[in-house]
Amino acid sequence: MASLNICFELALNLDGGEDKSFWENNYQKWFKQFLTFLYTHPKIPFSLSLTGSQLDYCEDSHPEAIQMLSELTSRHQVEVLGGGYYEPALPLLFPVDRSGQIEKMNSALRSTIGKRPRGSLLLGSLWEPSLITTFYSCGIEYVCIDSALIPSHYRKFKPIITSEQGKTLKILPISNQFKPESGQNGGNWLKSLPLGLNLQANTSENSFVLITLSIEELASLLSSDFFKELQVELETQDFSNIVLTLPQTYLKNVDSYITAYIPAGMDSNLSRWGKNCYRYSQSKNDPSLTIYDYLNVYMQNRRLYDRMVYISMFIAQCHGGDKMRKKAAQEKLWESQSLFNYINLPSGLPAIAKKRQKAYSLLNEAEKLIRESKEVKESLTTFDYNSDGFNEYVCQLKKLHAVISPIGAQICDLNIISVFANYAANLSKIKEFDGDDDKYYRGFFVEHLFENSESSSFFKGQALKTETFANTRFVETKFDSRRNEIHLAGKGLFSRQKLPVSLNKNYIVSSDGFVVQYILKNESPFAVKGVFSVEVNFAQTDFDSKKQESQYHSELILKGNRQVFLAEKSFHAENGVSVLQVTDSVRKIAFLFEPNEESGFFSQPLTFKRPVTQLAPEGLVDVDEVSKTLSIQFCWNIDLAVGHSTEKTINLSIIPVKKRHKK
């Protein structure tokens, strides 16, 4: 007689980081109740997926939970699944990091629970065929992914087997369309299952349904006695052909597999937010949408990915040196690779700035450890850093790691290694959330050229009607890696008359900072009068401080006098600024700007709001403040005759601030 095999799986993959109070609250509120229920109801099997951080916390703070899990596993009531230790976005990683994280989790489960895992739940169902080889080499026999990723003609409630380069992997589709509703009666739920799942008695084939539950969903079902009622109903003659089982138990007795190729894809919740920036797609899931498509929509998350890939290569290419430091650096890298640093699960919204800065901090720690393990020479190189088809300029210096983009010839990444922060990881305004639209990325050294008539609105923080240089793709005219010089040239159109102008932008890079030289030339047959502005944006990197004021403290020399101004308020000076110092009061580092001639100055605080949680399946969201930026501008009035040019230079020095000791 054919049977319907049902497997319930608790996806306890929570993002708690290093917050012990978070893990303790979840343990006392839900997980302890779950373990107690299983221990007292031996006929209810459950598979379980959890993170390495959760396992560590239980081992350190609640060894009784580990002991109970071990006993439940030994009596074949619970199957604990494996996966990446830090819940990584596996398709984004190099094979060495994939297998390293999986083996770390395998070892942790074997040493605590006492059994090596044979299966894995892919967080976010981030799947691509190249994972087959990795899982095979790590002893993982099957993975659980969203059934929406599987081509429709293969969805037959049967396990699937897929292969890559002679290696095979079993796929267990997750059928959450059958997930019981909160408060639903166990017997009624069984009756609500489609008749197509209950195969005819004269066939020998068994069907399989895997249902994943969050800890909140499980708690709701436990409180309504769903599983108690379910157990009673399953013991009756009406449902004698339905069996509760575990994935590994079912696979040991499976009668056949469906052979299929599963193309790359991801969970439907993720793909709905992955088509258009902060736009929820009402259409059905597009199984062809991948994590790479998602990152190309949310560029700040993509920039974090680019940095992660660079550090992964940096560690892999470091041979010799201190092995302990290299191992510690690899741990920091793995921790930064958590999918939670890219996507807010389970909603599918992109991770907020706080999570990205935490990941940048871990990556900077990894780079610092590598630099300490072996002497690393300073370098200035050019290659396609972000895989967009054009070369960026990567500055690997003693104090910092910076990336200069050909778009706007701006610094789009500025990681200060000693303080573990990326100061150029700014957001840009989106009208729906911030009241205005930025038409460019807010990095370091972004140039604007605008008419005097736009000055009033510009110094009120309003967006310019046209951008002359901020989005220009600059071309290289000279590159000297030995002298650390980059010469770039860009062209733009000025004013509504669209007068052609050009800008030569030259960087001289040193271990202490940058010297940026500008040569602005009038290429039109008419005079050009307006304002030339150089913009620098400081991202919020401190999200843990309880202080209400900004993390930045600013002061300048204005007409020979020192003046302090509040970063929380806008500040404007027509001219006379010769020195500016912006100090990160949290991380004790200062940015000293010295223009070659006195300039005008404008400073404004920017606050960015974004969706943080999804309130309803229809895509309604809760919008909240997620990040701040201190934006500063150096401004000069220009009046260029036909064919004439003007030269400006800004020197930026990055210096540590000595801590004052109280007497």
C-alpha positions in Angstrom: 0.0 0.0 0.0 1.3 3.5 -0.9 2.0 5.9 1.9 2.2 9.6 2.3 5.4 10.6 4.2 5.2 13.9 6.0 8.3 15.5 7.5 8.1 18.6 9.7 11.3 20.7 9.9 12.0 23.5 12.4 14.1 26.2 10.6 15.7 27.7 13.7 18.0 29.9 11.6 17.8 33.1 13.5 20.0 36.2 13.2 21.2 37.0 16.7 24.8 37.7 16.1 26.8 37.8 19.4 23.8 39.1 21.4 23.5 36.5 24.2 20.3 38.0 25.5 18.7 37.3 22.1 19.7 33.6 22.2 18.6 33.3 25.9 15.2 34.8 25.2 14.6 32.5 22.3 15.7 29.5 24.3 13.5 30.2 27.3 10.5 31.3 25.2 10.4 28.7 22.5 13.3 26.3 22.1 13.1 24.8 25.6 9.3 24.3 25.1 10.0 22.5 21.8 12.6 20.1 23.2 10.3 19.3 26.2 7.4 18.5 23.9 9.5 16.2 21.7 10.9 14.4 24.8 7.4 13.7 26.1 6.0 12.8 22.7 8.3 10.2 21.2 6.0 9.4 18.2 6.4 13.0 16.8 9.6 13.2 14.7 11.2 16.5 13.7 14.2 17.6 11.7 16.0 20.7 12.9 18.2 23.3 11.2 20.1 25.8 13.3 23.2 28.0 13.1 26.7 27.5 14.4 26.2 30.5 16.8 23.1 28.9 18.2 24.9 25.6 18.7 27.7 27.4 20.5 25.4 29.2 22.8 23.5 26.1 23.8 26.8 24.3 24.4 28.1 27.1 26.6 24.9 28.2 28.4 22.5 25.2 28.2 24.4 21.9 28.0 21.1 20.2 29.0 19.7 21.2 25.6 22.6 19.6 23.8 22.3 16.4 26.0 18.5 16.3 25.2 19.1 16.8 21.4 21.7 14.0 21.5 19.3 11.7 23.1 16.5 12.6 20.7 18.8 12.0 17.8 20.0 8.6 19.1 16.4 7.4 19.4 15.8 8.6 15.8 13.2 11.1 16.7 15.2 14.2 15.7 17.5 14.7 12.7 19.8 17.7 13.0 20.7 19.2 9.6 24.0 20.7 8.7 25.0 23.5 6.3 27.3 26.5 6.5 28.4 27.4 10.1 27.6 31.1 9.8 24.6 30.6 7.5 26.4 31.9 4.4 25.0 32.7 1.0 26.8 29.6 -0.4 26.5 30.5 -4.1 28.4 33.7 -3.4 31.4 32.0 -1.9 34.6 30.4 -3.4 34.6 26.6 -3.1 37.3 26.7 -0.3 35.0 28.9 1.8 31.9 26.8 1.0 33.5 23.6 2.1 35.2 25.2 5.0 32.0 26.5 6.5 30.2 23.2 5.9 32.9 21.1 7.4 33.1 23.4 10.4 29.4 22.8 11.0 29.8 19.1 10.5 32.5 18.9 13.1 30.5 21.0 15.6 27.5 18.8 15.3 29.5 15.6 15.5 31.3 16.8 18.7 28.1 18.1 20.4 25.1 16.1 19.2 27.3 13.0 18.4 26.2 12.5 14.8 27.5 13.9 11.5 24.7 15.5 9.5 23.7 14.0 6.1 21.4 16.7 5.0 21.2 20.5 4.8 18.6 23.2 4.6 19.6 25.9 2.2 18.9 29.3 3.9 16.7 31.3 1.5 16.9 28.3 -0.9 19.9 29.9 -2.5 20.7 27.3 -5.1 23.0 26.8 -8.0 24.2 23.5 -9.6 27.9 24.1 -8.7 26.9 23.4 -5.0 26.5 19.8 -5.9 30.3 19.2 -5.9 30.8 21.0 -2.7 28.1 19.1 -0.8 29.3 15.8 -2.2 32.8 16.4 -1.0 31.6 17.3 2.4 29.5 14.2 2.9 26.1 16.0 2.5 23.7 13.6 0.7 20.7 15.8 0.3 19.5 19.4 0.6 16.1 20.9 1.2 15.0 23.8 -1.2 11.8 25.6 -2.1 9.7 23.5 -4.5 9.2 26.7 -6.6 12.8 26.3 -7.8 12.0 22.9 -9.3 10.6 22.9 -12.9 6.9 22.3 -12.8 7.0 19.0 -14.6 9.2 17.5 -11.9 7.0 18.5 -9.0 5.5 15.1 -8.1 6.1 15.0 -4.3 9.0 12.7 -4.8 12.7 13.2 -4.0 14.9 14.4 -6.9 18.4 13.4 -7.8 20.6 15.9 -9.7 24.2 15.7 -10.8 27.2 17.9 -11.8 30.5 16.6 -13.2 29.7 13.0 -12.1 28.7 13.9 -8.5 25.1 13.5 -7.4 23.0 15.1 -4.8 19.4 14.4 -3.6 16.9 17.2 -3.5 14.0 17.3 -1.1 11.4 19.9 -2.2 9.9 22.1 0.5 6.1 22.1 0.1 5.1 25.0 2.3 1.8 25.4 0.4 0.5 22.7 2.8 1.7 24.4 5.9 -0.9 24.3 8.7 -2.4 27.6 9.7 -2.2 28.9 13.2 -4.8 27.4 15.5 -5.8 24.8 12.9 -7.0 21.4 14.2 -4.6 18.5 13.4 -7.4 16.3 12.0 -8.9 19.0 9.9 -5.4 19.7 8.5 -5.0 16.1 7.4 -8.4 16.2 5.7 -7.5 19.4 3.9 -4.5 17.8 2.1 -5.2 17.3 -1.6 -6.3 13.9 -2.6 -3.5 13.8 -5.1 -1.1 13.2 -2.3 -2.8 10.0 -1.2 -1.8 7.6 -3.9 -4.0 4.7 -4.8 -3.6 1.5 -2.9 -2.7 -0.5 -5.9 0.5 1.5 -6.6 3.7 0.9 -4.7 5.0 4.5 -5.0 5.2 6.6 -1.8 4.9 10.4 -1.8 6.8 12.8 0.3 5.9 16.3 1.7 8.4 18.4 3.6 7.1 21.4 5.6 9.4 24.0 7.2 8.2 26.0 10.2 9.7 29.0 11.9 10.0 29.0 15.7 7.0 31.3 16.0 4.9 29.1 13.8 5.9 26.1 15.7 5.1 27.7 19.0 1.7 28.6 17.8 1.0 25.0 16.7 2.3 23.7 20.0 0.1 26.0 22.0 -3.0 24.9 20.0 -2.2 21.2 20.6 -1.9 20.7 16.8 0.6 17.9 17.0 -1.2 16.1 19.8 -4.4 16.0 17.7 -2.3 15.0 14.7 -0.9 12.0 16.5 -4.3 10.8 17.6 -5.7 11.1 14.1 -2.8 9.2 12.5 -3.5 6.2 14.8 -7.0 5.9 13.3 -7.8 3.7 10.3 -8.7 6.8 8.2 -5.1 7.9 8.0 -3.3 4.7 8.3 -1.4 5.4 5.0 0.1 8.7 6.4 3.4 8.5 8.2 5.4 11.2 10.1 9.0 10.6 9.3 12.5 12.2 9.1 14.3 13.0 5.8 17.1 10.5 6.3 14.6 7.7 7.4 12.5 8.3 4.3 15.5 8.3 2.0 16.7 4.9 3.3 13.5 3.3 2.1 12.8 5.4 -1.0 11.6 3.4 -4.0 12.6 5.8 -6.8 14.0 9.3 -7.6 13.1 11.8 -10.3 16.2 12.7 -12.3 16.3 16.4 -13.0 18.4 19.4 -13.6 17.6 22.2 -11.1 18.7 25.7 -12.5 20.0 28.4 -10.1 17.3 30.3 -8.1 16.2 31.3 -4.7 13.2 31.4 -2.4 10.0 33.1 -3.6 10.1 35.7 -0.7 13.5 36.8 -1.8 12.7 36.9 -5.5 9.6 39.0 -5.0 11.9 41.8 -3.7 14.7 41.0 -6.1 13.2 42.3 -9.4 12.9 46.1 -8.6 14.5 48.2 -5.9 12.1 48.1 -2.9 9.2 47.1 -5.1 7.3 44.0 -4.1 6.4 41.9 -7.1 2.8 40.7 -7.1 3.5 38.2 -9.9 4.3 34.6 -9.2 7.8 33.6 -8.2 10.4 33.7 -11.0 12.5 30.6 -10.3 15.2 31.9 -12.6 16.0 34.9 -10.4 19.3 34.4 -8.5 21.1 36.0 -5.6 23.3 37.7 -8.2 20.2 39.3 -9.7 19.2 40.4 -6.3 22.5 42.1 -5.5 22.5 43.9 -8.8 19.3 45.6 -7.7 20.6 46.6 -4.3 24.0 48.1 -5.0 25.1 48.7 -1.4 24.7 45.0 -0.8 26.6 44.3 -4.0 29.5 46.5 -2.8 29.7 44.4 0.4 29.8 41.3 -1.8 32.7 42.8 -3.8 34.6 43.5 -0.7 34.0 40.0 0.7 35.3 38.4 -2.6 38.4 40.6 -2.4 39.2 39.6 1.1 38.6 35.9 0.3 41.2 36.2 -2.5 43.5 38.2 -0.3 43.5 35.4 2.3 43.9 32.6 -0.3 46.9 34.3 -1.9 48.7 34.9 1.4 51.2 32.0 1.7 53.4 31.4 4.7 53.4 33.8 7.7 51.6 33.2 11.0 49.2 30.3 10.5 47.2 31.1 13.7 46.5 34.7 12.5 45.5 33.4 9.0 43.1 31.0 10.6 41.6 33.7 12.7 41.3 35.9 9.6 39.4 33.1 7.8 37.0 32.9 10.7 36.2 36.6 10.5 35.7 36.2 6.7 33.3 33.3 7.2 31.4 35.3 9.8 31.0 38.2 7.4 29.5 35.8 4.7 26.3 35.3 6.6 23.2 35.7 4.4 21.7 37.9 7.1 24.3 40.6 6.2 22.9 40.8 2.7 19.1 40.0 3.1 16.7 40.4 6.0 15.0 37.0 6.4 12.3 35.8 6.1 10.9 39.0 4.6 13.3 39.1 1.7 14.1 42.8 2.1 17.7 43.9 1.8 19.8 44.0 5.0 20.0 47.4 6.6 23.1 49.5 6.9 23.9 48.3 10.4 24.3 44.7 9.2 26.5 45.8 6.3 28.8 47.8 8.6 29.1 44.9 10.9 30.2 42.8 7.9 32.7 45.5 6.8 34.1 45.5 10.3 34.6 41.7 10.2 36.3 42.0 6.8 38.6 44.7 8.0 39.5 42.6 11.0 40.3 39.8 8.6 42.5 42.0 6.5 44.3 43.4 9.6 45.1 39.9 10.8 46.5 38.9 7.4 48.7 42.0 7.4 49.9 41.1 10.8 50.6 37.5 9.9 52.9 38.4 7.0 54.4 41.6 5.7 52.1 42.9 2.9 53.5 45.6 0.6 51.5 48.7 -0.1 50.1 48.6 -3.7 48.0 50.5 -6.2 46.5 48.2 -8.8 43.8 48.4 -11.4 41.5 45.6 -12.3 37.7 44.9 -12.7 37.0 44.9 -8.9 33.2 44.7 -9.2 32.9 42.7 -12.4 31.1 45.4 -14.4 33.5 45.3 -17.4 35.5 48.3 -16.4 38.6 48.6 -14.3 38.6 50.2 -10.8 41.6 51.4 -8.9 42.3 49.4 -5.7 44.5 51.1 -3.1 46.0 48.7 -0.6 47.8 50.9 1.9 49.2 50.7 5.4 46.2 52.3 7.0 43.4 51.9 4.6 41.9 50.0 1.7 40.2 52.2 -0.9 38.5 51.6 -4.3 38.3 54.4 -6.8 35.5 54.0 -9.4 35.6 55.3 -12.9 32.0 56.5 -12.4 32.5 60.0 -11.1 36.2 59.1 -10.4 35.1 58.9 -6.8 36.2 56.8 -3.8 33.3 54.4 -3.5 35.0 52.2 -0.8 37.1 53.6 2.1 37.9 51.0 4.7 40.1 52.3 7.6 41.7 49.0 8.7 42.6 50.0 12.3 39.1 51.1 13.2 37.2 48.4 11.2 34.8 50.7 9.3 33.9 51.6 5.7 33.3 55.4 5.7 32.1 55.5 2.1 29.3 53.0 2.5 26.6 55.6 2.1 23.0 55.3 0.9 21.5 57.6 -1.7 18.1 59.3 -1.4 15.0 57.6 -2.8 12.0 59.9 -3.1 9.5 57.4 -1.8 11.3 57.2 1.5 13.5 60.3 1.7 11.5 62.9 -0.1 14.0 63.3 -2.9 16.0 61.3 -5.4 19.8 61.3 -5.7 20.9 60.7 -9.2 24.4 59.5 -8.1 26.3 57.5 -5.5 27.4 59.4 -2.5 31.1 58.5 -2.0 34.2 60.6 -1.4 35.2 63.3 -3.9 32.1 63.7 -6.0 32.1 66.8 -8.2 29.2 69.1 -9.2 29.1 72.1 -11.6 25.9 74.1 -11.5 24.5 77.5 -12.3 24.4 80.3 -9.8 20.6 80.2 -10.0 20.7 76.8 -8.4 22.8 77.8 -5.5 19.9 78.7 -3.2 18.2 75.3 -3.6 21.6 73.5 -3.5 22.6 75.0 -0.2 19.2 73.9 1.2 20.1 70.3 0.5 17.8 70.0 -2.6 18.9 67.8 -5.5 20.4 69.5 -8.6 18.3 69.4 -11.8 21.2 68.1 -13.8 24.4 66.3 -12.9 27.5 67.4 -14.8 30.2 65.1 -13.5 28.8 62.9 -10.7 27.8 60.1 -13.1 30.4 60.7 -15.8 32.5 57.7 -16.7 36.1 59.0 -16.4 38.8 57.5 -18.6 42.4 56.9 -17.6 45.1 59.2 -19.1 47.9 58.1 -16.9 48.5 55.3 -14.3 51.7 55.0 -12.3 51.6 52.3 -9.7 55.2 53.1 -8.5 54.4 56.7 -7.8 50.9 56.0 -6.7 49.3 58.3 -9.3 46.1 58.1 -11.1 45.1 60.6 -13.8 41.5 60.5 -15.0 39.6 62.7 -17.5 35.8 63.2 -17.8 33.5 65.3 -19.9 30.1 66.8 -19.1 27.5 69.4 -20.1 26.9 72.5 -18.1 23.6 74.3 -17.6 20.4 74.1 -19.5 22.4 75.3 -22.6 24.4 72.1 -22.4 27.8 73.7 -22.7 30.6 71.2 -23.0 33.2 71.2 -20.1 35.9 68.8 -19.1 37.4 67.8 -15.8 40.9 66.3 -15.3 41.0 64.6 -11.9 44.3 63.4 -10.6 44.9 61.3 -7.5 48.1 61.0 -5.6 47.7 58.2 -3.1 49.8 57.8 0.1 49.6 55.7 3.3 48.2 58.8 5.1 45.5 59.8 2.6 44.9 61.4 -0.8 45.8 64.5 -2.8 43.2 65.2 -5.4 43.9 67.7 -8.1 41.2 69.2 -10.4 41.6 71.0 -13.7 38.2 72.3 -14.9 38.2 73.6 -18.5 35.6 75.4 -20.5 35.3 73.6 -23.9 32.3 75.6 -25.1 32.2 78.7 -27.4 30.6 80.7 -24.5 31.8 81.8 -21.0 31.0 79.4 -18.2 29.9 81.0 -14.9 28.7 79.0 -11.9 29.7 77.0 -8.9 32.2 74.1 -8.7 31.6 71.8 -5.8 33.5 68.8 -4.4 31.3 66.6 -2.2 32.5 64.2 0.5 30.1 61.9 2.4 30.8 60.2 5.7 28.6 57.1 6.3 27.3 56.2 9.8 29.5 53.4 11.0 28.5 53.4 14.7 25.1 51.9 15.4 25.7 50.7 19.0 26.3 54.0 20.8 23.3 55.1 22.9 24.3 58.8 22.4 21.7 60.9 20.5 24.3 63.2 18.8 26.2 62.4 15.7 29.3 60.3 15.8 31.1 63.0 13.9 32.6 66.2 15.4 33.5 69.0 12.9 35.6 72.1 13.0 37.1 74.4 10.4 39.3 77.4 10.0 37.1 80.2 8.6 38.7 83.4 7.7 41.6 82.6 10.0 39.5 81.7 13.0 38.7 78.3 14.4 35.0 77.5 14.3 33.2 74.4 15.6 29.8 73.5 14.0 27.3 70.8 14.8 27.2 67.9 12.5 23.5 67.5 13.3 22.6 70.8 11.7 23.3 72.3 8.3 26.1 74.9 8.1 27.0 77.2 5.2 29.9 79.6 4.7 30.1 81.7 1.5 34.0 81.6 1.4 37.1 81.7 3.6 37.5 78.1 4.6 41.1 76.9 4.5 41.1 73.8 6.8 38.4 71.3 7.8 38.7 68.5 10.3 36.0 65.9 10.6 36.6 63.6 13.7 34.9 60.3 14.3 34.5 60.7 18.1 33.6 57.0 18.5 36.5 55.4 16.7 39.0 58.2 17.4 40.1 59.0 13.9 40.2 62.3 12.1 39.9 63.4 8.4 41.8 66.6 7.7 41.0 68.5 4.5 43.2 71.3 3.2 42.1 73.0 -0.1 44.9 74.8 -1.9 42.8 78.0 -1.8 40.1 79.2 0.4 36.7 77.9 -0.5 33.0 78.1 0.3 31.6 75.4 2.5 28.3 73.6 3.0 27.6 70.8 5.4 24.3 68.9 6.0 23.2 65.8 7.9 21.3 63.3 5.8 18.9 60.7 7.3 17.8 57.7 5.2 14.7 55.7 5.7 14.0 52.2 4.3 11.6 49.3 4.7 12.8 47.1 7.6 10.1 44.5 7.9 7.2 43.2 5.8 3.9 43.6 7.5 1.7 41.6 5.1 2.1 39.1 2.3 0.9 41.8 -0.1 4.2 43.6 0.3 3.2 46.3 2.8 6.2 47.3 4.8 7.3 49.1 8.0 9.6 52.0 7.1 12.1 53.3 9.6 15.4 55.2 9.9 18.3 53.0 9.0 21.3 55.2 8.5 22.7 58.7 8.6 25.4 60.5 6.5 27.4 63.6 7.1 27.6 65.3 3.7 30.1 68.2 3.2 30.9 70.4 0.2 33.8 72.5 -0.8 32.6 75.2 -3.2 34.2 77.8 -5.5 32.7 80.4 -7.8 34.1 80.0 -11.3 34.1 82.3 -14.3 35.8 80.7 -17.3 36.3 82.3 -20.6 36.3 80.3 -23.8 39.2 77.7 -23.7 40.3 78.7 -20.2 40.7 76.4 -17.2 41.0 76.6 -13.4 42.9 74.4 -11.0 41.9 73.3 -7.5 43.5 70.8 -5.1 42.3 69.2 -1.9 44.6 67.3 0.4 43.0 64.7 2.7 45.0 63.3 5.6 43.7 60.5 7.8 45.1 60.7 11.3 44.5 58.9 14.6 43.2 61.0 17.5 45.0 60.5 20.8 42.7 59.6 23.6 42.7 62.0 26.5 43.3 60.4 29.9 41.5 61.8 32.9 43.7 62.9 35.7 
